[in-house]
Amino acid sequence: MTIDYRNLTQKIKQWGQELGFQQIGISDVDLSQHEAQLQRWLDAGYHGDMDWMARHGMMRARPAELHPGTVRVISARMDYLPPEAGFAHSLNQPDTAYISRYALGRDYHKLIRNRLKRLGQLIAQEVGAFGYRPFVDSAPILERPLAEKAGLGWTGKHSLLLNQQAGSWFFLGELLVDLPLPVDSPEENQCGKCVACMTSCPTQAIVAEGVVDARRCISYLTIEYDGVIPEEFREAIGNRVYGCDDCQLVCPFNRFSEVTKEADYHCRDSLRQQPLTTLYAWTEDAFLKNTEGSAIRRIGHNQWLRNLTIAMGNAPYSPEIIEALESREGENALLDVHIQWAKDKQLERCQQDTISVLPASTKRLIRIVEKGLPRDA
């Protein structure tokens, strides 16, 4: 059977829209220009304790080694900005838990993977059996460079993919295929001289344009890292108990983002602007129940409590917070280290009789957020 690949490509993009993706792009598999940069990043230790980043060597930049026969990558974009995200409210209330907005709803991995699998099935119905494999942040693959080659956006100075219409509030997924489809053209980088993301990072984790030292990144520290968080970063973490959105919140292109229509990404009531003490009181069973189907669940109850402990140390002085912290003393050594620090900070604040604990950088961030977010966000 002769396949009209140009016509097939148009159908693939239409099917993608029907499956709930906001954009589909296609690229070849040549990422050789990214290999040296990847190796420098790994050699510098910027991946921290994420050993899986280095485990597969340069396979990450060679999709055809990951799935033999691959000649094209179909990259898909799905927006996730939830309505009533409450960015400014959560940041402005240091005794309220701030959770990265991608994690407020259902875990995206399974949802997007199932949609990509369905896209593969639709292609197979059109052309017959062919080789394909879907990936969603689940394999050693450089998804952002692939998406950039596929025309879904450009890599911003915070290392995230930026799209002129959608900003950066979106997930990516890939379908590796053995079909020689026509490829799309990359977008021009439009960041210009803007360095808002770099200067606004609470821990200065963006060490060069497009280069993030994960060991300093709040998202890494609260999600990927399960050890004792260095003291130098604890105050900067503020009330961010799972991830951090600061570099995205200050990005001018996120003013153009649209609120997602995907109900699964809407905020759960159990996570919406909850007091720190409420979340801290969750037993492990309550944690597992309230985070079922959520990306948060994978960090486990103990790490969740560690993050909350730091946030409580950064909150205004409260006898209720002291009582909550003391109720967890002795549960395990990791938690005790952070509890002692948090109690000391609470007592310092009590002695200073200080109510406002928001650093100037966070206050500036809140002003930017209130001016620049989509109306429904």
N, C-alpha and C positions, 0 to 999 in steps of 0.2 A: 504493500500500500504506500502510495506517495503522500507525504504529509506536507501540507501548506503551513510551514512554521510561523509565518507572519500572521496568518489568520488564527492559528492556534494560540499565539501570544495574546491577541486581542480577546479571545475567549477566556484565557486564563485570568486576565485582569478583570474581566467582567464577573467571572465566577468568584474571584477574590472579594469583590465588592459585595456580592450577594451573601458571602459567608461571614461578612462583618468586618473585613479588613478595610482600612481607609486608603491603602495604597499598596500596589504590587509593583515590584521592579525586578529586572533580570540582569545578571552579570555573568562574566566568565569566571574562571576559578583561579586566575593568576594573582596571587597576593605576594609575590616575591619581593616587591618593593617595601613590604612591611616587616620582613623577616629580621633585618638588622635592627630596626627600632624595637621589635619585640624582644630580641636577645639582650639589647642594652637595658631595657626595663627590668628584665629578669635578673641580669647580672648586678644591677643596682640594688636588688632586694626589695623593689617597690611592691612586689606581690605579697610581702609579709609572710604569714603562715599559710597562705593559700598554695600549698604544695602542688595541688592539681593543675595550677597554672603552668608549672614548669615540667610536669611529669611526662607530657607527650612531646616535648621538644618542639620542633617546627611543624608538627602535624597541624597545629592550630592555624597555620598559614597555608595549608595544603589540603583543601577539601577533597581532592581526588584520592588522597591516602585514607581519609576518614570513611569515604564511601566509594570504592573502586568503580570506575566507569563514569564518574561525574564529570560533566563538561559545562554545566550551567548551574547557577544557584538562583532560585526564585526567592527573593526577600519580601517579607510582608510586614506592614506596619499596622498596629492596632492601638488607637488612642485609649487612654485610661483615666484622664483627669475627671475625678468624681464631682458631681454637683454638691454644693454646700461643703466644700472641702475644709473650710474653716482655718485656712493657713494663719491669718493674722490673729484670730482669736486664740488659737492654741499657743502660738509663739508669745503672745502678750499675757498669757496666764501661766506663769512658771510653776504653778502647782497642778497644772493640767498636762497630761501626757501628749507629746507630739510624736506622731507616727507617720513615716514617709507615706505619701499619698498613694503610691502604687500598691501598698500593702493593706489598705483599709477594707478592701473587698476580698473576693475570691482569688486564690493563687492562680496566676495567669498561665503557668506552665502547661497544665493539662488541657485547659480550654483552648489555647492557641494550637497546641500540638494536634488536638482532635480536628480543628478546622483545617490545618495544613494536610493532615491525613486525608480528609474529605476532598481537598483540592486535588491531591494526587489521584484519588479514585475517579474524580470527574475527568481528569486528563486521560486516565486509562480507558475510560468508557469511550473517549473520542478517538484515541490512537491505537488502542490495544495495550498489551502488556509492555511495560517499560520499567527501567530501574529508577527508583526514587526513595528518599528517606527524609522524614521531617525532623527538625531540630528546634528546640526552644531553650536556649541558655542551658543546654544539657549535654554538651559535647565540646571537645577542644576545637573550637572554630572561631575565627575572628569575624563575628557577625557585623560589627559596625563598619569595618572597611568594606565588607561585601555589600552592605546596604548602601554605603556611600557610592560604590561603583555602580550600583543598580539605580541610582538617581533618587533615592529616598531622602537625601539630605547631605549635609556636610558635617565633618567632625569639628565640634566647637572647641574652644580653649579649655573647657572642663572635661574634654575627652568624650562627651556624649554626642549622639547624633542630633543635629538640629535640622528642622524643616521649616521653610519660610512660612507655610500656612499653619503648621501644627506645633511649632516650637520643639520641645523635647519630651512632652508628656505622652510618650507612647512606648509600647513594647515592640520587640522585633522577633521574627521567627523566620526560619529558612526551610526550603524544600530543595534538597540536592537531587538533580535529575540528570539523566544521560541523553537528553534531547538537545540538539544544537539550535536552541531558540535564538532569535535576534536579541541583542543586548541593548540596555538603555544607557543613556549618557549621564555622567555625574553632574551634580549641581555645583555651581561656583561657590566657594567659601565666602560668606557674607559677614563674618564677624568684624572685619576691619580692625580698627584700633581699640575696640571695646575690650576691657579686661575686668568687667564687673564681676564675673564668676570667680576670677582669680583673687581679687582683692576682698571679696565678701566671704570666702571660705573661712569658717570659724577657727580651723586648725592649720590653715595655710598648707593644705594637702596638695594643691595644684602647684607643683614645683617648677613647671615650665609649661609653655603653651601646649595643650593636649597631653600633658604628662601628669598623672596623679600618683603620689606616693601613698599607697593604700594604708600603710602603717600609721598615717596621720589622719586618714579619712574617717569621719564619724560613721558613715555607712559600714565601712569595714569593721571598725571597732565594736559597733553595737550588734552586727549581724554575723560576720565571718569569724571574728576573733572571740575565743572562749576563755581567755586568761584574765589576768589582772590588768585592768586598763591603766596605763601610765598616768600618774598624777598630773602631768603637764597638760593633759587633754581633758581632764574631768570637768573643770569649770566651763570650758568652751562647749562641751556637750550640752549644757543647759538642761532642757526638759525633753531632749530628743531621745526617746527610748527605743526606737527602731528606725534606723536609717536617718537620712538628712536630705532636705530638698533645697538648701540655701542657694547653691550654684544655679539651680533652675529658676528659683523664685526671682532672682535679680536679672535674669536674661531677658533683654527686650523682645526677643522673638516669641516668648511665651505669652505675650499680650494677645497674640493672635490664636492661641489654642482654643479649641472647642471642647465643651464638656462631653464626655463619652455618653453614647447611647446604650452601651453595654451594661445592663443592670447588674451583672455579676461583679462589676468593678465599683459599684456604689458602696458608700461607707456603711459598715455594720453598726448597729446601735450600741453593741457592747464595746466598740472601740472609739465611738464618736466623742471626742472632747471629754474624756473621762479623767476624774481626779486621780493623781498619782496614788493616793492611799487606797482608792477603790481597787485599782489594778494590783496593788501590792498585797491586798488581802486575798487574792485568788489562791486557792489551793492548787496543787498540780492537776487534779481532776477538773477543776473549774477552768484552769488555763487551757487544757486540752479541749474541753467542750467549747469554750468561747473562741478558740482559734482553729477549730476544725475546718479544713478546706482553705485555710489561710496560709500565706507565705510565712507568717510569724511563727507558726507552730514548730518549724524546723530548728529554731534556736534553742528550744527547750525551756522548761520552767525556771531552771536555775539561772541561766543567762538572762532571761527576762527579768528576774528579780534583781540581778546585778545592775542591769541598765536602769531600772526604776530606782534603785538605791542611790545611784549617782545623781539622777534627776531630783530626788528628794533632798540630797545634800545641797543642791543648787536652788531649791525653792525657798520662799520666805519662811522665817522661823515659825514653827507651829508645834505646840505640845502633842498634837495628834501625829505629826510626822515622827517626832522623837519616840513616841509610844509604839508606832508601827515598826520603826527600825529595831527597837529593842525586842520586839516580839519575834524577830527573825534571828536574833543572835544565837550562835551555837549550831545553826543548821548545817553549815559547812564552812571550810576555811576560806574559800574564794569569796563567799558572801561577806564573811566577817571583816575581811580587809576593807571592803568598800563601805560596810556599815560604820566602822569606826571613823573613816574619813567623813562620811555624811553627817554623823553625829557631831563631830568636831566643827564642821562648817555651820551646822544649825546653831550650835552654841555660840559660835563667833558672831553669828548674825543676831542672835538674841542680845548679846552684850552690846553690840553696836546699835541696837534698836533701829535696824534698817528694814524698811518695808520693801523698797524696790531693789530687786536683784538682777534686773535685766541689764546686760552690758550695752554700751552705746552702739556696738555693731548690730546687735539684735534689734534695738529700737529703730535704727536706720532701715534694717531689712523690713520691718513691719510697715514702715511708711511707704517703701517701694511696693510691697505686696498690695497694700490697700489702694494704691494708685493704678497698678498695672495688670491686675488679674482679670480674666474674663468675668462678665457680670454675674454669671451663675455659679462661679467656682467658690 
